[in-house]
Amino acid sequence: MEIEKMIEDTRHFTKSVQDQLGPQVFSGPQTLMAELCRVSGSLAGGILVTEGKRPARSGTTVRLAHDISDVLYILISISDYYHIDLERAWNDLIQEGWGNLAKLQDMENETGEMPERGTP
């Protein structure tokens, strides 16, 4: 799915929810951050259960895809609130990552050793 479609779907759904439940739902950075914390906690719990680090709560099922999508929905909503071009930001992030990886490779080629973690 294209990021533009995901953004438009997010906007449309958010507007529909706000039309039905009121403008306070999914509005403002504080509310969005609180929602991000909530859905991130659900995702973290699901991962812990999936990895066997914590038992599942009685009567619940792990829904990793749903929880990841929920986090993504809130992140898209936050980026939309701040008028961030997500596609451009993503491309910048990946390019920066490739640049950092190339620097690590150069350092490894110069010294014959992989630099310690955290070394720029």
C-alpha positions as CSV (number, residue, x, y, z in Angstrom):
1,M,0.0,0.0,0.0
2,E,1.3,3.4,-0.9
3,I,2.0,5.8,2.0
4,E,-0.2,8.5,0.4
5,K,-3.2,6.1,0.5
6,M,-2.4,5.2,4.1
7,I,-2.3,8.8,5.0
8,E,-5.6,9.5,3.2
9,D,-7.3,6.5,4.8
10,T,-6.1,7.7,8.2
11,R,-7.5,11.2,7.6
12,H,-10.8,9.8,6.4
13,F,-11.2,7.4,9.3
14,T,-10.2,10.0,11.9
15,K,-12.7,12.5,10.4
16,S,-15.4,9.9,10.5
17,V,-14.7,9.1,14.1
18,Q,-14.6,12.8,15.1
19,D,-17.9,13.4,13.2
20,Q,-19.6,10.6,15.2
21,L,-17.9,10.9,18.6
22,G,-16.7,14.5,18.7
23,P,-13.6,16.5,17.7
24,Q,-11.7,15.6,20.9
25,V,-11.1,12.1,19.7
26,F,-7.7,11.7,18.1
27,S,-7.1,15.4,18.2
28,G,-4.1,17.3,19.5
29,P,-0.5,16.1,20.2
30,Q,-1.2,15.3,23.8
31,T,-4.0,13.0,23.0
32,L,-2.1,11.4,20.1
33,M,0.9,10.8,22.3
34,A,-1.2,9.2,25.1
35,E,-2.8,6.9,22.4
36,L,0.7,6.1,21.1
37,C,1.8,5.1,24.6
38,R,-1.3,3.0,25.0
39,V,-1.0,1.1,21.7
40,S,2.8,0.7,22.0
41,G,2.1,-1.0,25.4
42,S,-0.3,-3.4,23.7
43,L,2.3,-4.2,21.1
44,A,5.0,-4.6,23.7
45,G,2.8,-7.0,25.7
46,G,2.0,-9.0,22.5
47,I,5.6,-9.4,21.7
48,L,6.5,-10.5,25.2
49,V,3.8,-13.1,25.0
50,T,4.8,-14.2,21.5
51,E,8.4,-14.6,22.7
52,G,7.5,-16.6,25.7
53,K,8.7,-13.9,28.2
54,R,5.2,-13.5,29.7
55,P,2.1,-15.6,29.8
56,A,-1.0,-14.5,27.9
57,R,-3.8,-13.0,29.9
58,S,-6.8,-15.3,30.2
59,G,-9.3,-14.7,27.3
60,T,-6.9,-12.6,25.2
61,T,-5.2,-13.3,22.0
62,V,-2.0,-11.8,20.6
63,R,-2.6,-9.6,17.5
64,L,0.8,-8.4,16.5
65,A,-0.3,-7.2,13.0
66,H,-3.2,-5.3,14.5
67,D,-1.0,-3.8,17.2
68,I,1.7,-2.7,14.7
69,S,-1.0,-1.2,12.4
70,D,-2.5,0.6,15.4
71,V,0.9,2.2,16.2
72,L,1.4,3.1,12.6
73,Y,-2.1,4.7,12.5
74,I,-1.2,6.9,15.5
75,L,2.2,7.8,14.0
76,I,0.6,8.8,10.7
77,S,-1.9,10.9,12.7
78,I,0.9,12.7,14.5
79,S,2.8,13.3,11.3
80,D,-0.4,14.6,9.7
81,Y,-1.0,16.9,12.7
82,Y,2.5,18.5,12.3
83,H,2.2,18.5,8.4
84,I,5.2,16.2,8.0
85,D,5.9,14.8,4.6
86,L,6.2,11.2,5.8
87,E,7.4,9.8,2.5
88,R,10.2,12.4,2.4
89,A,11.1,11.9,6.0
90,W,11.2,8.1,5.5
91,N,13.5,8.4,2.5
92,D,15.8,10.8,4.4
93,L,16.0,8.4,7.3
94,I,16.9,5.5,5.0
95,Q,19.5,7.5,3.1
96,E,21.0,8.6,6.4
97,G,21.1,4.9,7.5
98,W,22.8,3.9,4.3
99,G,25.4,6.7,4.8
100,N,26.1,5.5,8.4
101,L,26.4,1.9,7.2
102,A,28.9,3.0,4.6
103,K,30.9,4.8,7.2
104,L,31.0,1.7,9.3
105,Q,32.1,-0.4,6.3
106,D,34.9,2.2,5.6
107,M,36.0,2.0,9.2
108,E,36.0,-1.8,9.1
109,N,38.0,-1.8,5.8
110,E,40.6,0.6,7.3
111,T,41.1,-1.2,10.5
112,G,40.1,-4.8,9.6
113,E,37.8,-4.8,12.6
114,M,34.2,-3.8,13.1
115,P,33.9,-0.7,15.3
116,E,32.3,-1.1,18.7
117,R,28.6,-0.4,18.9
118,G,27.8,3.3,19.5
119,T,30.9,4.4,17.6
120,P,29.9,6.9,14.9
